[in-house]
Amino acid sequence: MGARKPFLFGAPKYDLRHAVVLAGLLVLLITPVVGDAYVIRVASRIVVLALVAISLDVLIGYSGLISFGHAMFLGSGGYVVGVLAYVGVGNGFIAYPAAIIISVLLALIVGYLVLRTTGVYFIMITLAFAQMLYYVANGVRIGEDYGGDEGLPLTGRSPLFGILDFNDPTSFHYLCVAILALVLFFCWRLVNSRFGRVLQAAKDNNRRVNSLGYNTFRYRLVAFMISGGIAGLGGALHMNLQKFISPDELHWVISGDLLIMVIVGGAKSLIGPVIGTGVFVLLEEVISGITEHWMIIFGPLLILVVLFGREGIYGFIRPKEKPTGDPKGDAG
Protein backbone atom coordinates (compact mmCIF):
# COMPACT_ATOMS: atom_id res chain seq x y z
CA MET A 1 0.00 0.00 0.00
CA GLY A 2 1.18 3.49 -0.75
CA ALA A 3 1.74 6.11 1.89
CA ARG A 4 -1.16 8.41 2.67
CA LYS A 5 -0.87 11.90 1.28
CA PRO A 6 -0.04 14.62 3.81
CA PHE A 7 -2.98 16.74 4.88
CA LEU A 8 -4.21 19.04 2.09
CA PHE A 9 -1.09 18.98 -0.03
CA GLY A 10 -0.14 15.60 -1.42
CA ALA A 11 3.65 16.13 -1.38
CA PRO A 12 5.91 15.67 1.65
CA LYS A 13 8.34 18.48 0.82
CA TYR A 14 7.60 22.07 1.70
CA ASP A 15 6.72 24.42 -1.13
CA LEU A 16 4.92 27.66 -1.83
CA ARG A 17 1.55 26.12 -0.98
CA HIS A 18 2.60 25.62 2.63
CA ALA A 19 3.60 29.25 2.94
CA VAL A 20 0.32 30.45 1.40
CA VAL A 21 -1.82 28.25 3.64
CA LEU A 22 0.08 29.15 6.80
CA ALA A 23 -0.07 32.85 5.90
CA GLY A 24 -3.83 32.60 5.28
CA LEU A 25 -4.38 30.76 8.56
CA LEU A 26 -2.34 33.38 10.41
CA VAL A 27 -4.39 36.20 8.84
CA LEU A 28 -7.66 34.54 9.86
CA LEU A 29 -6.43 34.02 13.42
CA ILE A 30 -5.07 37.52 14.02
CA THR A 31 -7.84 39.41 12.19
CA PRO A 32 -9.98 39.84 15.35
CA VAL A 33 -6.91 41.12 17.20
CA VAL A 34 -5.78 43.77 14.71
CA GLY A 35 -8.99 44.51 12.79
CA ASP A 36 -12.11 46.49 13.55
CA ALA A 37 -15.70 45.18 13.40
CA TYR A 38 -15.90 45.66 9.63
CA VAL A 39 -12.69 43.74 8.95
CA ILE A 40 -13.79 40.91 11.24
CA ARG A 41 -17.13 40.71 9.43
CA VAL A 42 -15.42 40.50 6.02
CA ALA A 43 -13.04 37.82 7.28
CA SER A 44 -15.94 35.82 8.74
CA ARG A 45 -17.81 36.11 5.45
CA ILE A 46 -14.78 34.72 3.61
CA VAL A 47 -14.61 31.76 6.00
CA VAL A 48 -18.33 30.97 5.73
CA LEU A 49 -18.47 31.24 1.94
CA ALA A 50 -15.25 29.20 1.67
CA LEU A 51 -17.08 26.44 3.52
CA VAL A 52 -19.81 26.43 0.87
CA ALA A 53 -17.26 26.66 -1.98
CA ILE A 54 -15.45 23.58 -0.63
CA SER A 55 -18.73 21.67 -0.65
CA LEU A 56 -19.24 22.64 -4.29
CA ASP A 57 -15.69 21.56 -5.13
CA VAL A 58 -16.53 18.06 -3.84
CA LEU A 59 -18.95 17.91 -6.77
CA ILE A 60 -16.97 19.80 -9.43
CA GLY A 61 -13.38 18.81 -8.69
CA TYR A 62 -13.79 15.27 -7.43
CA SER A 63 -17.08 14.06 -8.94
CA GLY A 64 -17.17 15.90 -12.26
CA LEU A 65 -20.63 17.33 -11.49
CA ILE A 66 -21.08 21.03 -12.25
CA SER A 67 -24.00 22.26 -10.19
CA PHE A 68 -25.51 25.62 -11.01
CA GLY A 69 -28.01 25.44 -8.17
CA HIS A 70 -25.82 25.09 -5.09
CA ALA A 71 -27.40 28.18 -3.58
CA MET A 72 -30.46 26.05 -2.77
CA PHE A 73 -28.49 24.34 0.02
CA LEU A 74 -26.96 27.59 1.26
CA GLY A 75 -30.42 29.13 1.45
CA SER A 76 -32.12 26.08 2.95
CA GLY A 77 -29.63 25.96 5.81
CA GLY A 78 -30.17 29.63 6.53
CA TYR A 79 -33.95 29.36 6.42
CA VAL A 80 -33.93 26.39 8.81
CA VAL A 81 -32.09 28.48 11.39
CA GLY A 82 -34.41 31.43 10.82
CA VAL A 83 -37.63 29.41 11.08
CA LEU A 84 -36.44 27.58 14.21
CA ALA A 85 -35.51 30.90 15.83
CA TYR A 86 -38.93 32.29 14.91
CA VAL A 87 -40.68 29.45 16.77
CA GLY A 88 -38.38 29.86 19.77
CA VAL A 89 -35.72 27.20 19.07
CA GLY A 90 -32.49 29.14 18.87
CA ASN A 91 -30.01 26.71 20.43
CA GLY A 92 -27.16 25.98 18.05
CA PHE A 93 -27.03 22.33 19.12
CA ILE A 94 -30.46 22.00 17.52
CA ALA A 95 -30.34 24.63 14.77
CA TYR A 96 -27.03 23.63 13.15
CA PRO A 97 -27.72 19.86 12.99
CA ALA A 98 -31.25 20.60 11.76
CA ALA A 99 -29.84 22.77 8.96
CA ILE A 100 -27.49 19.96 7.94
CA ILE A 101 -30.19 17.28 8.06
CA ILE A 102 -32.73 19.28 6.05
CA SER A 103 -30.08 20.15 3.46
CA VAL A 104 -29.01 16.51 3.21
CA LEU A 105 -32.62 15.40 2.70
CA LEU A 106 -33.09 18.09 0.06
CA ALA A 107 -29.90 16.91 -1.64
CA LEU A 108 -31.19 13.32 -1.53
CA ILE A 109 -34.40 14.28 -3.32
CA VAL A 110 -32.77 16.58 -5.86
CA GLY A 111 -29.78 14.32 -6.41
CA TYR A 112 -31.92 11.24 -6.99
CA LEU A 113 -33.50 13.05 -9.92
CA VAL A 114 -30.69 15.14 -11.39
CA LEU A 115 -27.94 12.49 -11.22
CA ARG A 116 -29.72 10.57 -13.95
CA THR A 117 -28.52 13.29 -16.30
CA THR A 118 -25.05 14.54 -17.22
CA GLY A 119 -23.37 17.55 -18.77
CA VAL A 120 -25.44 20.59 -19.63
CA TYR A 121 -28.65 18.79 -18.65
CA PHE A 122 -27.33 18.34 -15.11
CA ILE A 123 -26.36 22.00 -14.96
CA MET A 124 -29.77 23.22 -16.14
CA ILE A 125 -31.82 20.91 -13.91
CA THR A 126 -29.90 21.92 -10.77
CA LEU A 127 -30.49 25.53 -11.80
CA ALA A 128 -34.21 24.80 -12.23
CA PHE A 129 -34.52 23.27 -8.76
CA ALA A 130 -32.75 26.23 -7.14
CA GLN A 131 -35.00 28.69 -8.96
CA MET A 132 -38.09 26.76 -7.89
CA LEU A 133 -37.04 27.09 -4.26
CA TYR A 134 -36.27 30.76 -4.86
CA TYR A 135 -39.86 31.41 -5.98
CA VAL A 136 -41.25 29.27 -3.14
CA ALA A 137 -39.28 31.35 -0.63
CA ASN A 138 -40.63 34.50 -2.28
CA GLY A 139 -44.21 33.32 -1.94
CA VAL A 140 -44.28 31.72 1.52
CA ARG A 141 -44.77 34.02 4.50
CA ILE A 142 -44.25 33.29 8.19
CA GLY A 143 -46.83 35.16 10.22
CA GLU A 144 -47.87 38.63 9.13
CA ASP A 145 -44.52 40.37 9.24
CA TYR A 146 -41.90 37.89 8.06
CA GLY A 147 -41.10 35.74 5.07
CA GLY A 148 -41.70 36.25 1.40
CA ASP A 149 -39.58 38.81 -0.37
CA GLU A 150 -39.15 40.70 2.93
CA GLY A 151 -36.88 37.98 4.24
CA LEU A 152 -36.46 36.58 7.72
CA PRO A 153 -34.46 38.31 10.48
CA LEU A 154 -32.52 36.70 13.31
CA THR A 155 -32.56 38.54 16.62
CA GLY A 156 -29.46 36.82 18.02
CA ARG A 157 -26.87 34.27 16.95
CA SER A 158 -27.43 30.62 17.83
CA PRO A 159 -25.65 29.88 21.13
CA LEU A 160 -23.64 26.69 21.61
CA PHE A 161 -22.16 27.04 25.06
CA GLY A 162 -23.32 29.13 27.95
CA ILE A 163 -19.79 30.46 28.39
CA LEU A 164 -19.33 31.92 24.91
CA ASP A 165 -21.39 34.74 23.47
CA PHE A 166 -21.44 34.34 19.70
CA ASN A 167 -23.12 37.72 19.33
CA ASP A 168 -19.56 38.92 19.88
CA PRO A 169 -17.96 39.13 16.40
CA THR A 170 -14.62 37.73 17.62
CA SER A 171 -16.11 34.61 19.21
CA PHE A 172 -18.27 33.93 16.17
CA HIS A 173 -15.31 34.40 13.83
CA TYR A 174 -13.24 31.81 15.68
CA LEU A 175 -16.22 29.44 15.66
CA CYS A 176 -16.38 29.75 11.86
CA VAL A 177 -12.62 29.20 11.51
CA ALA A 178 -12.82 26.08 13.71
CA ILE A 179 -15.69 24.65 11.66
CA LEU A 180 -13.85 25.42 8.40
CA ALA A 181 -10.79 23.54 9.69
CA LEU A 182 -12.93 20.53 10.65
CA VAL A 183 -14.66 20.50 7.26
CA LEU A 184 -11.32 20.73 5.45
CA PHE A 185 -10.02 17.75 7.40
CA PHE A 186 -13.21 15.78 6.80
CA CYS A 187 -13.14 16.47 3.05
CA TRP A 188 -9.45 15.60 2.85
CA ARG A 189 -10.16 12.22 4.44
CA LEU A 190 -13.17 11.79 2.18
CA VAL A 191 -11.44 12.43 -1.16
CA ASN A 192 -8.44 10.29 -0.20
CA SER A 193 -10.57 7.38 0.97
CA ARG A 194 -11.72 4.46 -1.17
CA PHE A 195 -15.01 6.29 -1.60
CA GLY A 196 -13.24 9.38 -2.92
CA ARG A 197 -11.08 7.38 -5.30
CA VAL A 198 -14.15 5.72 -6.80
CA LEU A 199 -15.66 9.18 -7.32
CA GLN A 200 -12.54 10.42 -9.08
CA ALA A 201 -12.31 7.30 -11.21
CA ALA A 202 -15.96 7.68 -12.21
CA LYS A 203 -15.24 11.27 -13.15
CA ASP A 204 -12.59 10.07 -15.61
CA ASN A 205 -14.46 7.05 -16.97
CA ASN A 206 -17.87 6.37 -15.47
CA ARG A 207 -18.70 3.45 -17.77
CA ARG A 208 -15.53 1.55 -16.93
CA VAL A 209 -16.01 2.02 -13.17
CA ASN A 210 -19.57 0.72 -13.50
CA SER A 211 -18.26 -2.32 -15.37
CA LEU A 212 -15.96 -3.07 -12.43
CA GLY A 213 -19.01 -3.55 -10.21
CA TYR A 214 -19.27 -0.13 -8.56
CA ASN A 215 -22.67 1.54 -8.57
CA THR A 216 -21.45 5.02 -9.42
CA PHE A 217 -24.96 6.45 -9.15
CA ARG A 218 -25.01 5.64 -5.43
CA TYR A 219 -21.50 7.00 -4.90
CA ARG A 220 -22.40 10.25 -6.62
CA LEU A 221 -25.69 10.50 -4.75
CA VAL A 222 -23.88 10.18 -1.40
CA ALA A 223 -21.33 12.78 -2.55
CA PHE A 224 -24.20 15.07 -3.56
CA MET A 225 -25.77 14.62 -0.11
CA ILE A 226 -22.49 15.29 1.69
CA SER A 227 -21.95 18.40 -0.43
CA GLY A 228 -25.48 19.60 0.31
CA GLY A 229 -25.06 19.01 4.04
CA ILE A 230 -21.81 21.01 4.20
CA ALA A 231 -23.41 23.82 2.19
CA GLY A 232 -26.41 23.75 4.56
CA LEU A 233 -24.05 24.17 7.51
CA GLY A 234 -22.47 27.10 5.67
CA GLY A 235 -25.95 28.54 5.15
CA ALA A 236 -26.68 28.26 8.88
CA LEU A 237 -23.45 30.11 9.68
CA HIS A 238 -24.18 32.70 7.00
CA MET A 239 -27.61 33.34 8.51
CA ASN A 240 -25.97 33.84 11.91
CA LEU A 241 -23.37 36.16 10.41
CA GLN A 242 -25.85 38.35 8.55
CA LYS A 243 -28.67 37.92 11.10
CA PHE A 244 -30.98 38.01 8.12
CA ILE A 245 -31.89 35.89 5.13
CA SER A 246 -33.94 36.62 2.03
CA PRO A 247 -34.91 34.62 -1.07
CA ASP A 248 -31.95 36.25 -2.82
CA GLU A 249 -29.72 33.69 -1.06
CA LEU A 250 -31.38 31.03 -3.24
CA HIS A 251 -30.98 32.93 -6.52
CA TRP A 252 -28.88 31.62 -9.40
CA VAL A 253 -26.57 34.62 -9.04
CA ILE A 254 -25.33 33.22 -5.72
CA SER A 255 -24.77 29.83 -7.36
CA GLY A 256 -22.77 31.61 -10.06
CA ASP A 257 -20.67 33.39 -7.45
CA LEU A 258 -19.86 30.07 -5.79
CA LEU A 259 -18.82 28.61 -9.15
CA ILE A 260 -16.53 31.59 -9.73
CA MET A 261 -14.92 31.08 -6.32
CA VAL A 262 -14.11 27.46 -7.15
CA ILE A 263 -12.86 28.25 -10.67
CA VAL A 264 -10.69 31.20 -9.59
CA GLY A 265 -9.14 29.29 -6.71
CA GLY A 266 -8.79 25.99 -8.52
CA ALA A 267 -11.04 22.95 -8.56
CA LYS A 268 -9.93 19.55 -7.22
CA SER A 269 -7.87 21.24 -4.53
CA LEU A 270 -9.41 21.76 -1.13
CA ILE A 271 -7.34 24.88 -0.57
CA GLY A 272 -8.22 26.31 -3.99
CA PRO A 273 -11.86 27.21 -3.15
CA VAL A 274 -10.69 28.92 0.04
CA ILE A 275 -8.20 31.02 -1.93
CA GLY A 276 -10.81 31.76 -4.59
CA THR A 277 -13.34 32.85 -1.98
CA GLY A 278 -10.84 35.18 -0.36
CA VAL A 279 -9.93 36.77 -3.71
CA PHE A 280 -13.58 37.08 -4.76
CA VAL A 281 -14.80 38.68 -1.52
CA LEU A 282 -11.83 41.03 -1.15
CA LEU A 283 -12.09 42.22 -4.76
CA GLU A 284 -15.83 42.67 -4.33
CA GLU A 285 -15.30 44.78 -1.22
CA VAL A 286 -12.53 46.89 -2.78
CA ILE A 287 -13.94 47.39 -6.29
CA SER A 288 -17.53 47.93 -5.13
CA GLY A 289 -16.18 50.85 -3.12
CA ILE A 290 -15.10 52.41 -6.41
CA THR A 291 -18.10 51.53 -8.57
CA GLU A 292 -21.32 49.60 -8.10
CA HIS A 293 -20.64 47.89 -11.44
CA TRP A 294 -17.72 46.01 -9.93
CA MET A 295 -18.31 42.90 -12.03
CA ILE A 296 -17.26 44.89 -15.14
CA ILE A 297 -13.76 44.99 -13.65
CA PHE A 298 -13.85 41.54 -12.07
CA GLY A 299 -15.10 39.85 -15.26
CA PRO A 300 -11.92 40.39 -17.31
CA LEU A 301 -9.84 39.18 -14.35
CA LEU A 302 -11.87 35.96 -14.32
CA ILE A 303 -11.36 35.53 -18.08
CA LEU A 304 -7.59 35.91 -17.65
CA VAL A 305 -7.54 33.26 -14.93
CA VAL A 306 -9.53 30.85 -17.08
CA LEU A 307 -7.34 31.44 -20.15
CA PHE A 308 -3.90 31.40 -18.54
CA GLY A 309 -4.45 29.41 -15.37
CA ARG A 310 -6.93 26.63 -15.94
CA GLU A 311 -6.10 25.18 -12.54
CA GLY A 312 -6.90 28.52 -10.92
CA ILE A 313 -4.69 30.45 -8.54
CA TYR A 314 -3.82 27.20 -6.81
CA GLY A 315 -2.28 25.99 -10.06
CA PHE A 316 0.21 28.87 -10.01
CA ILE A 317 1.51 28.04 -6.55
CA ARG A 318 1.50 24.25 -6.98
CA PRO A 319 4.88 22.86 -7.97
CA LYS A 320 4.99 21.34 -11.43
CA GLU A 321 5.30 17.58 -11.47
CA LYS A 322 8.47 16.31 -13.08
CA PRO A 323 7.99 13.76 -15.84
CA THR A 324 8.79 10.22 -14.80
CA GLY A 325 10.42 7.48 -16.78
CA ASP A 326 13.19 7.46 -19.34
CA PRO A 327 12.17 9.27 -22.55
CA LYS A 328 14.72 7.31 -24.55
CA GLY A 329 13.44 4.07 -23.18
CA ASP A 330 9.88 5.02 -24.00
CA ALA A 331 10.86 5.95 -27.52
CA GLY A 332 12.66 2.73 -28.01
N, C-alpha and C positions, 0 to 999 in steps of 0.2 A: 504493500500500500504506500502511496505517496504521502509526503508530509503535508499537513494542513497548511493552507495559506495563512500568513499573519493577518491579524485583524485589519480589514478595510483596504489593504494594499496589495497583497499577492506577491511581494518580493521581499526577501529578508534584508537586503541592504537599504541603507537610508538614502533618500533622494529628495528631490524638490517637493514631492507630495507630502512628505513628513513635515517639512517646514511650513507648508501652506496650512495643513490641518492643525498643527500645533499653534500657529499664529492665530488662526480662526478661533480655536478653542479659547486661547488666552483673551482675545478680544471679547468674546461672549461672556467670559467670567469676570473681566474687570469693568465691563460697560456700566453696571450699576454703581460701581465705585467712583468712576471718573465722569460719568455722563449725567445729564439732567433727566427730567421725567420724559421729555420728548425723545431723547436718544434711547432711553431704556425701552420705550414703547416701540420704536422702530426695530431695535434689536430683537425684542420679543416677537414682533410680527415676522421677522426673518426666520426665527426658530420654528414658529408654528407652521408657516407656509412651507418651510423646508421639510417638515414632517409629512405634509400632504404630497409634496413633490417626490419624496422617496417612495411613497406608496404607489404613485403613478409609474415610477421607474421600474418597480417590480413587474408591472405589466409590459411597459415599452421595452426596457433594456433586457429583461431576462425571460419574458414570455412571448415577445414579438407581437403584442396586442396594443394597438394605438387607440386609446380611449379618448373620445372628444366629449365625454359627459361626466368626467370625474368630479365636477363640482356638485353633482347630486349627492355624493357621500359627504363632502365637506359641509354642504347645507343641511343634510339630514342630521348629522351629529350636532350641529349648532341648534337646530330646532328642537331636538330631544331635550337638550339642556334647558332651553327657554321654556318649553311647555311644562317640564317637571318643576322648574322654579315657579311658574305661574300657579301651579296647583299646590305649592308649598313644599316640594321636595327639592331642596337645594344642596343636599349633602353630596360632595364629590364622589364618595364611595358608592353612591347610587347613580348619580348623573353620568359620570364618565363610563362606567361599564355599560349602562343602558345605551349610551350613544354608540358604543362599539357594537353591541349586540344588534341594535336596530339597523345599523349600517351594514353589518354582516348579512343579516336576513334580506335586506334590500339587494345587496350584491348577489346573494344566492338566487333571488327571483330574476333579476336582470341578467345575470351571467348565464343562467340556465337557458335563456332565450337567445341572447346575443352571441354566445360562443359557438352557435351552430353556423355562424357566418364568419367570413374572413375579409381582410383587406378593407376596401372602401365601404363595403356593406357594414362591417363591424363598426367602423368610425361613425357612419351616419345613424345607425340604430342606437348606439350609446348616446349620441347627440340628441336623438328623438326622445329617449327616456328622460334625460336631464331636463329638456325643455317641457316635457309633460309635467314633471314635478315642479318646475318653475311656475307654470300657470296654475297648478293646484295650490301652491303656496300663495299665489296672488289672490286666489278666490276664497280661501278658507280663512275665517276670522275666529279669534278666540275671545269670547265675551263681546262687549260693545266697543272697547277701546283699542284692542290689540289684534294683530294678525293682518292678513291681506297685504296690500302694498304698503301699509304703514309699518310693517315689521313688528318685531317682538323685542322689548327691552329686557335687560337683566339688572336687577337692583343691586346685586352684590355677587362677587365671584364665589364659585362653589368651594366650600371649605373641605379640607381633608383631615387636618389635625387641629385640635383645639389650641395648640401652641402657636401655630403659624397663621398669620393673617394674609391671605392671598389677595386681599384688596390693596395691599402694599405692592407697588410695582416691582420692587426688588425681589421679594419673596416669590411672586408669580413668575418672574423672569427665570429664576433659578429652577423652579418647578418645570418650566418648559424645556430648559436645557437638559435637565435630568431625564425627562421623558424622551427627548430627542436622542440622547446617548443610548438609552435602553432600546429604542426602536432601531437604531443603527446596528447595535449588537445583534438583535433578533434577526434583522434582515440579512446580516452577514452570515449568520449561522444557517439561515434558510437557503440562501442562494448557493452556499457551499455544501449543502447536504445532498443526499441522494435525490430528494424531492426537487431541489433546485437544479441539479444536473439534468434530470429528465425534462424539466421545463426548457432549459437552454438547448438541449438536443432537439426537442420538438420544435423549437423556434427555427432551427437550421433545416430540419427535415422531418416534418410531422408524420408523413406517411411511413417512413422507415421506422420511426419510434413506435408507431402503432403496430407495425408488423412484428416487432420484437415482443409484443404482448403487453405493452403499457397502454392503458386507457388515457390518452392525452387529454380527452375532454374533461375527465374528472380532475386531473392534475391542474389544468388551466382554470377550472371552476373554483377549486380550492384557492389557487393563487389570486383569482378575482375577488374571492371573499376576504382573504387576508388583506389585500390592497384596500378594499372598501372599509374594512374595520379600522385600519390605521388612519385612513382619510377621515373616518367618522370621529376618531379620537382627536385628530387635528381640528376638525370642525368644532368639537366641544371646547377645545382650548381657545380657538379663534373667537367663539361666542363669549367666553370669559374675558378675553383680552379686550374686545370691542364693547362688551356689555350691551350688545345690540345685534340683531340679525334681521335681514330683510330678504325677500325673494331674489334679490340681485345676487346673493351668494350662490344661487343655483343656476345662474345664467351661463350661457355658453361662453361668454367673454371670460369668465373666471376659469373655465376649463381650458380655454386658449392660453391664458396666462400661465397656468400650471404646465402646459405643454412647452411653452417657451422656456420656462425655468429649467426643465429637464434637458431640452435641446441645447440651450446655452451652456449649461454646466457640463453636460456629457452624459448620455444614457449608458446603461450597463456599468455604472460606477456609483457606488452608494454615496461617495463624497461629491460627485458631480452635481446632483440636484441641489445639494446644500450650497455649493458655490454659485450655481445658477440662480438660486433664490436670492442670495445675498446681492449679486450683481443686479438682478432685476429690481429688487425693492430699493436699493440705494440709488440706482439711476432714476427710478420713478420719483423718488423723493427730491433728488437734486434737479432733474430736468423739469419736473412739474412746477418747481419754484420759479422757473424762467418762463415757461409757457404751458398753458393748459393742454396744448396739442403735443404732449411730450412723446407720443408714439411716432410722430413724424421723424423725430431724431433717433429714437430707439430702433425703429424699423430697419434703417440701413445698417446699424450695428449688428442686428440679428442676421441680416443677409450676409454680411462679411464673415460672421462666425460660421454660418452654414456652408459658405463657399470655400473658406480657407481652413476651417477647423471642424471637420465633420464629426469628430469625437468631442466637440465642445471645448470649453476652457480646460477641462480635465485632461484632454488629449495633449494640450501644449505642455503641461507640467509632468505628464507621465513619461518616463524614460522609454526610448524606442527599443524594441526587442531586437537583439542581434540575430541574424539568420543562423540557423543551425545546420550542421552537416557540411560535407565537403563538396563544393560546387563542381570540382573536377570529377569527383567520384560519381556525382549525380549525372554529369554529362556523359560519362563513359558508360 
